[in-house]
Every structure is written in C-alpha cells, then in structure tokens.
Amino acid sequence: MPTLAIVILAAGQGTRMRSRRSKLLHELAGRPLIAYPLRLAQALQPAHLVLVLGHLAQEVQEALEPDFVYVIQEPQLGTAHAVQQAQPLLQGRCDEVLVLYGDTPLLRLGTIQEMRKRHEQEQATVTLLSGIVAQPRGYGRVVRDSAGCVRAVVEEADCTAEQRAIAEVSSGIFLFQAEWLWQHLPQIAPSPKGEYYLPALIGQAVAEGRMVLAHPAPDAEEILGINDRVQLAQAAAILRRRTA
C-alpha cells in the first residue's frame, strides 16, 4: 500500500465570516470547523499529517491537540505555495500526497477512500475530487476532451461561454504522486496577482501525457466549502439531515 501523507490547508483569512475569530474555530454542530477535516484525515491513517496555518495561527494551535504537526504559510501566496511549506517535512517520506482544506467539513470517508483506490488502480499522477452541481457559479470547471479525459480546470473568470455551462466543478481537493508533485511545484507560474495555485499542475501533467483523473463525489454537497455564515448554516442543516 502506498505511503500516504495528508496536507490540510488552513491558512486563509476567512474575511467573509466577518469575525475576529479564526474561521476554523467557528462551531458547526458543536465542533470547530477544523475538527471535521482533521477527523477525516485521521480516519485515513496517513503516515504523515501536516496542517498549514497562517491567519491567527496561534489561536488555532491553542484550540487543537498539541501533537499535531504545523507549518506556517507567511506570506499567503496561494494553494500551491501553501503545499510547498510542507514539502521539507514530507519529501522522500511518502508516495502520495492528499490535499484537504480546513473549511470543507462535509466530506465522507468513503468518498476519499474510493478516490484513492481509483487513483492507484489507474496509476494516476493527479486525481482531483469533483462534483456535479446544478449551479456551478463560483467554481472552477473541469474541462474534458471528447474522450472524457481531463484536460484542465478553468477558473470561472477565465471560462468561455461554453465552459461556464459545464456542471462538473473542482473541489480543490487533490491526490498526487508525491515525487512528481515535489518536482513540479516550483514550475508553477504565478497568477496575475502573484500567487501560485494547485490546478496549474493539471496542465503540466496533461502536457507530459500523464494520467489525470477527476473523481466525482457521490453527492455534490460533500465539496461545500465554508466561506461565510450562510454556508455555515447550510452545512449545519446538512449534518442535521444526515443525523436524522
């Protein structure tokens, strides 16, 4: 079984929560938001687990168990830059790297297990978790060719009219072959804002003729990210429904 490392990205400012507290510590069904991806990650029994913190890092650390491994992303220059902060701790120590988010609490363990199983069976270099949504506004679209192969993830602002109609969207959750990831992270070009994003790696893998998969979650609600109090309330309602 390949050795798994998990990196949880939790450095964002969460300004849309309009709170002085870290977004990650807002409660969802009686637990802090960050507790959900942490519990999922621990259930996957990785060899290594690293949390990437930034905004209000000390507040988050003080609220969690002291034995977690943390790195600090400062300045915060995008998701690829965040994963690079964990590279010195993980390079040469794992075969696969799973990237999760501190504000995505609804993922089910079985979904990630199936994603990982498919990644290994098809010997993929990159596998992303996608979702089929009725209203894809705000999400990056998963672009496939006529054979159904993934070619890119295109952010909404860059989509053509045809691409905007695509219902399959990216969750931002990725599973990578580790050594390929470490080799290619430094090759990512900066965005116009000077930031570095993980979806750029899809283009690199496609250009090399490597296997890139998009694994749709069984239920698109699993990929809901919490950016504001409205979405927090939506997630609470989903959890109540699941419990019932």
C-alpha positions as a Markdown table, in Angstrom:
| # | Residue | x | y | z |
|---|---|---|---|---|
| 1 | Met | 0.0 | 0.0 | 0.0 |
| 2 | Pro | 1.5 | 3.4 | -1.0 |
| 3 | Thr | 2.5 | 5.6 | 1.9 |
| 4 | Leu | 0.1 | 8.5 | 2.4 |
| 5 | Ala | 0.7 | 12.0 | 3.6 |
| 6 | Ile | -2.1 | 14.5 | 4.1 |
| 7 | Val | -1.7 | 18.3 | 4.0 |
| 8 | Ile | -4.6 | 20.3 | 5.3 |
| 9 | Leu | -4.6 | 23.9 | 4.0 |
| 10 | Ala | -5.9 | 26.2 | 6.8 |
| 11 | Ala | -4.1 | 29.5 | 6.3 |
| 12 | Gly | -6.8 | 31.7 | 4.8 |
| 13 | Gln | -8.1 | 34.8 | 6.4 |
| 14 | Gly | -11.8 | 34.0 | 6.2 |
| 15 | Thr | -12.8 | 37.6 | 5.9 |
| 16 | Arg | -16.3 | 36.8 | 4.7 |
| 17 | Met | -17.1 | 35.4 | 8.1 |
| 18 | Arg | -16.9 | 39.0 | 9.5 |
| 19 | Ser | -15.4 | 37.8 | 12.7 |
| 20 | Arg | -12.3 | 38.4 | 14.7 |
| 21 | Arg | -12.1 | 34.7 | 15.4 |
| 22 | Ser | -10.4 | 32.3 | 13.0 |
| 23 | Lys | -13.0 | 30.9 | 10.6 |
| 24 | Leu | -11.7 | 27.4 | 11.5 |
| 25 | Leu | -12.9 | 27.8 | 15.1 |
| 26 | His | -16.4 | 28.7 | 14.3 |
| 27 | Glu | -18.6 | 25.9 | 15.5 |
| 28 | Leu | -20.5 | 23.5 | 13.3 |
| 29 | Ala | -22.9 | 21.1 | 15.1 |
| 30 | Gly | -20.9 | 21.7 | 18.3 |
| 31 | Arg | -17.4 | 21.2 | 16.9 |
| 32 | Pro | -15.0 | 23.7 | 15.4 |
| 33 | Leu | -14.9 | 23.7 | 11.7 |
| 34 | Ile | -11.3 | 22.4 | 11.5 |
| 35 | Ala | -12.3 | 19.3 | 13.5 |
| 36 | Tyr | -14.1 | 17.8 | 10.6 |
| 37 | Pro | -11.2 | 17.5 | 8.1 |
| 38 | Leu | -8.9 | 16.6 | 10.9 |
| 39 | Arg | -11.2 | 13.7 | 11.9 |
| 40 | Leu | -11.4 | 12.6 | 8.3 |
| 41 | Ala | -7.6 | 12.8 | 7.9 |
| 42 | Gln | -7.0 | 10.7 | 11.0 |
| 43 | Ala | -9.5 | 8.1 | 9.8 |
| 44 | Leu | -7.4 | 7.6 | 6.6 |
| 45 | Gln | -4.5 | 6.7 | 8.9 |
| 46 | Pro | -1.8 | 8.6 | 7.0 |
| 47 | Ala | 1.9 | 8.1 | 7.7 |
| 48 | His | 2.2 | 11.9 | 8.0 |
| 49 | Leu | -0.3 | 14.7 | 8.6 |
| 50 | Val | 0.6 | 18.4 | 8.3 |
| 51 | Leu | -1.6 | 21.5 | 8.9 |
| 52 | Val | -0.6 | 24.6 | 7.0 |
| 53 | Leu | -1.7 | 27.6 | 9.1 |
| 54 | Gly | -1.4 | 31.3 | 8.5 |
| 55 | His | -4.0 | 33.8 | 9.7 |
| 56 | Leu | -4.5 | 33.6 | 13.5 |
| 57 | Ala | -2.2 | 30.6 | 13.6 |
| 58 | Gln | -1.6 | 30.7 | 17.3 |
| 59 | Glu | -5.3 | 30.9 | 18.1 |
| 60 | Val | -5.9 | 27.7 | 16.0 |
| 61 | Gln | -2.9 | 25.9 | 17.5 |
| 62 | Glu | -4.1 | 26.6 | 21.1 |
| 63 | Ala | -7.5 | 25.2 | 20.3 |
| 64 | Leu | -6.2 | 21.9 | 19.0 |
| 65 | Glu | -4.3 | 19.0 | 20.3 |
| 66 | Pro | -0.6 | 19.9 | 20.9 |
| 67 | Asp | 0.8 | 16.9 | 19.0 |
| 68 | Phe | -0.3 | 18.0 | 15.5 |
| 69 | Val | 2.5 | 19.0 | 13.1 |
| 70 | Tyr | 2.1 | 22.6 | 11.9 |
| 71 | Val | 3.8 | 24.8 | 9.3 |
| 72 | Ile | 3.2 | 28.5 | 8.8 |
| 73 | Gln | 2.5 | 30.0 | 5.4 |
| 74 | Glu | 3.6 | 33.6 | 5.5 |
| 75 | Pro | 3.0 | 35.4 | 3.3 |
| 76 | Gln | 0.0 | 33.6 | 1.9 |
| 77 | Leu | 0.6 | 33.2 | -1.8 |
| 78 | Gly | -2.0 | 30.5 | -2.9 |
| 79 | Thr | -2.6 | 26.9 | -2.5 |
| 80 | Ala | 0.5 | 25.6 | -4.3 |
| 81 | His | 2.6 | 27.9 | -2.2 |
| 82 | Ala | 0.9 | 26.5 | 0.9 |
| 83 | Val | 1.7 | 22.9 | 0.0 |
| 84 | Gln | 5.3 | 23.9 | -0.6 |
| 85 | Gln | 5.5 | 24.8 | 3.1 |
| 86 | Ala | 5.0 | 21.2 | 3.9 |
| 87 | Gln | 7.5 | 19.9 | 1.4 |
| 88 | Pro | 10.6 | 19.9 | 3.6 |
| 89 | Leu | 8.7 | 17.7 | 6.1 |
| 90 | Leu | 7.3 | 15.2 | 3.6 |
| 91 | Gln | 9.7 | 14.9 | 0.6 |
| 92 | Gly | 11.2 | 11.4 | 0.4 |
| 93 | Arg | 8.8 | 10.2 | 3.2 |
| 94 | Cys | 5.6 | 9.4 | 1.3 |
| 95 | Asp | 4.3 | 8.0 | -2.0 |
| 96 | Glu | 1.1 | 10.0 | -2.2 |
| 97 | Val | 0.0 | 13.5 | -1.0 |
| 98 | Leu | -3.6 | 14.2 | -0.4 |
| 99 | Val | -4.5 | 17.9 | -0.1 |
| 100 | Leu | -7.6 | 18.7 | 2.1 |
| 101 | Tyr | -9.0 | 22.0 | 3.3 |
| 102 | Gly | -9.8 | 23.2 | 6.8 |
| 103 | Asp | -13.1 | 24.7 | 5.7 |
| 104 | Thr | -14.6 | 21.7 | 3.9 |
| 105 | Pro | -16.4 | 19.8 | 6.6 |
| 106 | Leu | -18.9 | 17.6 | 4.8 |
| 107 | Leu | -16.5 | 15.1 | 3.0 |
| 108 | Arg | -17.3 | 11.4 | 3.7 |
| 109 | Leu | -14.5 | 9.0 | 4.4 |
| 110 | Gly | -15.8 | 6.5 | 1.8 |
| 111 | Thr | -15.6 | 9.2 | -0.9 |
| 112 | Ile | -11.9 | 9.8 | -0.3 |
| 113 | Gln | -11.2 | 6.1 | 0.0 |
| 114 | Glu | -12.8 | 5.4 | -3.4 |
| 115 | Met | -10.9 | 8.4 | -4.9 |
| 116 | Arg | -7.7 | 7.0 | -3.6 |
| 117 | Lys | -8.5 | 3.5 | -4.8 |
| 118 | Arg | -9.2 | 4.7 | -8.3 |
| 119 | His | -6.0 | 6.8 | -8.3 |
| 120 | Glu | -3.9 | 3.8 | -7.5 |
| 121 | Gln | -5.8 | 1.4 | -9.8 |
| 122 | Glu | -5.4 | 3.7 | -12.8 |
| 123 | Gln | -1.9 | 4.8 | -11.8 |
| 124 | Ala | -2.8 | 8.4 | -12.0 |
| 125 | Thr | -0.3 | 11.2 | -11.4 |
| 126 | Val | -3.0 | 13.6 | -10.3 |
| 127 | Thr | -6.6 | 12.9 | -9.2 |
| 128 | Leu | -9.0 | 15.7 | -8.2 |
| 129 | Leu | -12.3 | 15.4 | -6.4 |
| 130 | Ser | -15.0 | 16.9 | -8.5 |
| 131 | Gly | -18.8 | 17.5 | -8.1 |
| 132 | Ile | -21.7 | 17.7 | -10.4 |
| 133 | Val | -23.7 | 20.8 | -9.4 |
| 134 | Ala | -26.9 | 22.4 | -10.7 |
| 135 | Gln | -25.5 | 25.9 | -10.1 |
| 136 | Pro | -21.7 | 25.9 | -10.8 |
| 137 | Arg | -21.3 | 29.6 | -10.3 |
| 138 | Gly | -18.1 | 30.4 | -8.4 |
| 139 | Tyr | -16.4 | 27.1 | -9.0 |
| 140 | Gly | -13.6 | 26.1 | -11.4 |
| 141 | Arg | -14.9 | 24.0 | -14.2 |
| 142 | Val | -13.5 | 20.6 | -15.1 |
| 143 | Val | -12.8 | 20.6 | -18.8 |
| 144 | Arg | -12.7 | 17.2 | -20.5 |
| 145 | Asp | -11.9 | 16.3 | -24.2 |
| 146 | Ser | -14.2 | 14.3 | -26.5 |
| 147 | Ala | -12.9 | 11.1 | -25.0 |
| 148 | Gly | -13.8 | 12.2 | -21.5 |
| 149 | Cys | -10.2 | 12.8 | -20.4 |
| 150 | Val | -9.5 | 15.7 | -18.1 |
| 151 | Arg | -7.6 | 18.5 | -19.8 |
| 152 | Ala | -7.8 | 21.4 | -17.4 |
| 153 | Val | -9.6 | 23.1 | -14.5 |
| 154 | Val | -10.6 | 26.6 | -15.7 |
| 155 | Glu | -11.5 | 29.2 | -13.1 |
| 156 | Glu | -14.8 | 30.9 | -13.7 |
| 157 | Ala | -13.4 | 34.3 | -14.5 |
| 158 | Asp | -11.4 | 32.6 | -17.4 |
| 159 | Cys | -14.2 | 30.4 | -18.7 |
| 160 | Thr | -15.6 | 30.8 | -22.2 |
| 161 | Ala | -19.4 | 30.8 | -22.5 |
| 162 | Glu | -19.3 | 27.1 | -23.3 |
| 163 | Gln | -17.1 | 26.3 | -20.3 |
| 164 | Arg | -19.4 | 28.2 | -18.0 |
| 165 | Ala | -22.2 | 25.7 | -18.8 |
| 166 | Ile | -20.1 | 22.8 | -17.6 |
| 167 | Ala | -21.8 | 21.2 | -14.5 |
| 168 | Glu | -18.7 | 19.3 | -13.2 |
| 169 | Val | -16.6 | 21.5 | -10.9 |
| 170 | Ser | -13.4 | 21.1 | -8.9 |
| 171 | Ser | -13.5 | 20.9 | -5.2 |
| 172 | Gly | -9.8 | 21.9 | -5.0 |
| 173 | Ile | -9.0 | 18.5 | -3.2 |
| 174 | Phe | -6.2 | 16.7 | -4.9 |
| 175 | Leu | -4.3 | 13.4 | -4.6 |
| 176 | Phe | -0.8 | 13.5 | -6.2 |
| 177 | Gln | 2.1 | 11.1 | -6.8 |
| 178 | Ala | 4.4 | 12.6 | -4.3 |
| 179 | Glu | 7.7 | 12.9 | -6.1 |
| 180 | Trp | 6.1 | 14.2 | -9.2 |
| 181 | Leu | 4.4 | 16.9 | -7.1 |
| 182 | Trp | 7.6 | 18.0 | -5.4 |
| 183 | Gln | 9.4 | 18.2 | -8.8 |
| 184 | His | 6.6 | 20.3 | -10.4 |
| 185 | Leu | 5.5 | 22.7 | -7.6 |
| 186 | Pro | 8.4 | 25.0 | -8.3 |
| 187 | Gln | 7.5 | 25.1 | -12.0 |
| 188 | Ile | 4.1 | 26.7 | -11.4 |
| 189 | Ala | 3.8 | 30.2 | -13.0 |
| 190 | Pro | 2.3 | 32.9 | -10.8 |
| 191 | Ser | -1.2 | 34.2 | -11.4 |
| 192 | Pro | -1.7 | 37.9 | -12.3 |
| 193 | Lys | -1.9 | 38.5 | -8.5 |
| 194 | Gly | 1.5 | 36.9 | -8.0 |
| 195 | Glu | 0.0 | 33.7 | -6.3 |
| 196 | Tyr | 0.5 | 30.0 | -7.1 |
| 197 | Tyr | -2.3 | 27.6 | -7.4 |
| 198 | Leu | -2.6 | 23.8 | -7.5 |
| 199 | Pro | -4.8 | 23.5 | -10.6 |
| 200 | Ala | -1.9 | 24.7 | -12.7 |
| 201 | Leu | -0.4 | 21.2 | -12.1 |
| 202 | Ile | -3.1 | 19.6 | -14.2 |
| 203 | Gly | -1.8 | 21.4 | -17.3 |
| 204 | Gln | 1.7 | 20.3 | -16.5 |
| 205 | Ala | 0.6 | 16.6 | -16.1 |
| 206 | Val | -1.5 | 16.7 | -19.3 |
| 207 | Ala | 1.4 | 18.2 | -21.3 |
| 208 | Glu | 3.6 | 15.3 | -20.1 |
| 209 | Gly | 0.9 | 12.8 | -21.2 |
| 210 | Arg | 0.3 | 11.6 | -17.7 |
| 211 | Met | -2.9 | 10.2 | -16.3 |
| 212 | Val | -5.1 | 12.9 | -14.7 |
| 213 | Leu | -8.4 | 11.9 | -13.2 |
| 214 | Ala | -11.5 | 13.7 | -11.9 |
| 215 | His | -13.4 | 11.6 | -9.4 |
| 216 | Pro | -16.9 | 12.9 | -8.9 |
| 217 | Ala | -18.2 | 12.9 | -5.3 |
| 218 | Pro | -21.4 | 10.8 | -5.0 |
| 219 | Asp | -23.2 | 13.9 | -3.6 |
| 220 | Ala | -22.0 | 17.4 | -4.5 |
| 221 | Glu | -22.9 | 18.7 | -1.0 |
| 222 | Glu | -19.7 | 17.0 | 0.2 |
| 223 | Ile | -17.5 | 19.5 | -1.5 |
| 224 | Leu | -19.2 | 22.6 | 0.0 |
| 225 | Gly | -16.6 | 25.0 | 1.4 |
| 226 | Ile | -17.5 | 27.3 | 4.2 |
| 227 | Asn | -16.7 | 30.9 | 3.4 |
| 228 | Asp | -19.4 | 32.8 | 5.3 |
| 229 | Arg | -22.1 | 32.3 | 7.9 |
| 230 | Val | -24.8 | 31.4 | 5.3 |
| 231 | Gln | -22.7 | 28.5 | 4.1 |
| 232 | Leu | -22.0 | 27.5 | 7.8 |
| 233 | Ala | -25.8 | 27.4 | 8.4 |
| 234 | Gln | -26.2 | 25.3 | 5.2 |
| 235 | Ala | -23.6 | 22.8 | 6.4 |
| 236 | Ala | -25.3 | 22.6 | 9.8 |
| 237 | Ala | -28.6 | 21.8 | 8.1 |
| 238 | Ile | -27.0 | 19.1 | 6.0 |
| 239 | Leu | -25.4 | 17.5 | 9.1 |
| 240 | Arg | -28.7 | 17.5 | 10.9 |
| 241 | Arg | -30.3 | 15.8 | 7.9 |
| 242 | Arg | -27.6 | 13.2 | 7.9 |
| 243 | Thr | -28.1 | 12.5 | 11.5 |
| 244 | Ala | -31.8 | 12.2 | 11.2 |
